[in-house]
Each structure stands twice: as C-alpha cells, then as structure tokens.
Amino acid sequence: MDPIRSILLSLARTAEEARLRWHAERAARRARGETPTRTEAFAYDIQANLCLITAITAANLPANFRLYDTTLSRDPLTAAAQLRQVTSAYDHSGPIEAAHEAARLAYKAAFAEPLTVQEQHYVDLLVDLPAARRDKIIEMAEECARHLPA
C-alpha cells in the first residue's frame, strides 16, 4: 500500500476511534443518569476529524482514488466520512452505543429498586464531595468490582 493510502487509513482509524470513545463516554454518562456534555473526548474527536480532512485536502486526491472497493469523493468532508466507514468496515469495532444498549438497560434495571439505608448513607456522603472526587471514587469502586470473583 502506498504511503498516502496508509496515512489516510491511519488518520481515519484514529478519527473513528475518537468518535467511538466520545459516544461511549456519552453513553456512560446517560447510564449514570447524567446529562451528556462536551468533554475532552469531544474536542479530541473534532481535532482528529480536522486532521483527517486537512490530510485529504493536502493530498489532492485524483478523481479515481480508491481504497479497497471505495472510490473516494473529491470533496474532503465526504471523503472523510467514506474513510471512516471504510475503517469501521475493516476494523469490526462497530458503533459502541448500539452494541452496549442492552447492557446499559440491564445496568439501569439493576439499580431500579429502592436504595437501602446503608446505600442512602453512601449517597449522602458522595453528594457532599466535589464532582471530580466523586467520579474518582466511583471509578475505583467499579475497578474493584471488576476484580471480584463472580
């Protein structure tokens, strides 16, 4: 594969991974009952897309430029979308939210029953902490839970 194709595929893969990370973060926030906001993952997604579009524009692709079975458009925005689809097709990672929607719903259902007195006490303790500290504690609890025997 020539250098232009490999660079464009690499940038497209990075842009697609950034998009998937951003959507995964949004899904996690929704699962916790929070309102999704634009975070660093969103900014990284935008930067990755801008790098890809800039590379496509700078490459000045010929009209018949092909990657796998796809002839890329001369329009950089359309070509960027085509490249992200090509990398998804060959990456097999797919959209994160759709694949994990059932798990998200099961996660919410598990916590649908009323809280116990002890759980409510933990909620009261966590609510007094700053958001960053609270998130760190929740991440640590989730990490510890992953290592518990089933």
LINSUL-V345450 format. One record per run of one state. SS is the DSSP state (a for helix, b for strand, c for the rest). FROM is the first residue (numbers start at 0). LEN is the number of residues. If there is no record, write none. Layout:
# LINSUL-V345450
ss->{SS:SS}
from->{FROM:FROM}
len->{LEN:LEN}
This chain:
# LINSUL-V345450
ss->{c:a:c:a:c:b:c:b:c:a:c:a:c:a:c:a:c}
from->{0:2:31:39:59:65:67:69:71:75:91:95:110:116:127:130:146}
len->{2:29:8:20:6:2:2:2:4:16:4:15:6:11:3:16:4}
